[in-house]
């Protein structure tokens, strides 16, 4: 079996990224249209943590979110 050239490897990586984007868009679409829900959770763990943190005073909430968000 021949080895993949760097150009082919790059194409595979780009295809995987595009596939992930398409799958994400499909999840969002089904969450909005098919489930008739007011909100969608994507990713669910993150949105639940952020909703829980909203109980805190605004200044503390923003401080914690700023600490956990990667920039």
C-alpha angles and dihedrals in degrees: 000000000000121000119251114251119229090255092055091046089053090051090052091052092049091048091052091050092049091049091052090051092050092048091049091051090050091052091051092048094051090046092055103035109027103037096045088218125159092226138017124220112215111184092013097203093055095047092049092052091049091048090051091050090054087077088072123084112278096249093053091043092054091046092053095044090049090053094050100042116093115226 
